[in-house]
Amino acid sequence: MTAAVYQGAGRLVVEEVPVPVIGPGELLLRVESCGICHTDLKKIKYDLLPGPRIYGHETAGEVVAVGDGVLAYQPGDRVIAFHHIPCETCFYCERKLYAQCPVYKKVGITAGFEPAGGGFAQYVRVMDWIVRRGVEKIPPGVSYETACLVEPVNTCVKAVNQLAPRAGDVVVIQGQGPIGLMFTMLAKRAGCHVLATDRMPERRALALKFGADAAIDPQAHDIVSVAAGSTEGRGADAVISAVSGKGLVEEAVRASRPGAKIMLFAQTSDQERIELSGKDICMGERILMGSYSASIDLQAESADLVFSGALRAGELVSHQVPLGAINDGIELALHPSGKSLKIIVQPQRWSK
């Protein structure tokens, strides 16, 4: 089969590799669509893990073979598969901190080499513990391109649930890329007054389309003043930082009121440093929190949001690139334009 193999030093090479061999309890999927995630970009751009590996974890495809003992799925089923599933019995699982579970940290989908998701390949092996609890069937009429967004939607639903905004709360959402726009839709569904920020006019326009009450260019307008003006001078009730960059967390604190919650979602690099006033957090009684990856508790809900169209996630797809052009897709994702948003790799297509 064909796969995009990460060789290290930022190099992604499209080459031939063996089709994975499945064992008892496992599935072999023909990958039809796999979203390019910002996590993939960081691993490639910053050479975070040694090669060779096959990345890609927002995976949708068709079951082509089932291992001994698999009864819930059969060849021809259209499915999405999560690459992380927790044990549900350990210290962290008991506290619903699933992303900290040792089993969750194991990658349960591979296209070869060290398991790394494998969605940037024509076929993937889905391991038994993922098959048991981490696969959802795609209903008729839902495209693979839309279906592969269930995993990132899950991560956003998890963060919003953790934030627990009240209806009527003023929520600032920094960044209106695909993830930021998902947050905008979810916050609006929760009844919030959404103030979206982004430097790109096209993304600000999309924020308004998806429910934002205002879309602000942070280079032209002070979001701190806008948030104060929307809250009788108090500041936002909550801030979601859906983009990383120097000074953004500090801005989130300034834009929020005492007692506000500030959700860090994009700050995943150990190189990123944040310097805040202790007074703003302690005496201001603000809650600084983080959320990472998906929750098994929200798997069915997230799938239903996407499959039913209740969350217009499919409209976020701007580009679908064949596997042979994956490096073009990676480059576009690293350097987005006003016309680019969510980029999907289609492994069964080789050329443009």
Buried (B, 14 or more C-beta within 10 A) or exposed (E): BBBBBBEEEEEBEBEEBEBBEBEEBBBBBBBBBBBBBBBBBBBBEEBEEEBBBBBBBBBBBBBBBBBEEBEEBEEEBBBBBBBBBBBBEBEBBEEBBBBBBEBBEBBBBBBBBEBBBBBBBBBBBBBBBBBEEBBBBBEEEBBBBBBBBBBBBBBBBBBBBBBEBEEEBBBBBBBBBBBBBBBBBBBBBBEBBBBBBBBBEBBBBBBBBBBBBBBBEBEEEBBBEBBBEBBEEBBBBBBBBBBBEEEBBBBBBBBBBEEBBBBBBBBBEEEBEBEBEEEBBEEBEBBBBBBBBBBBBBBEBBBBBBBEEEBBBBBBBBBBBBBBBBBBBBEBBEEBEEEBBBBBBBBBBEEE
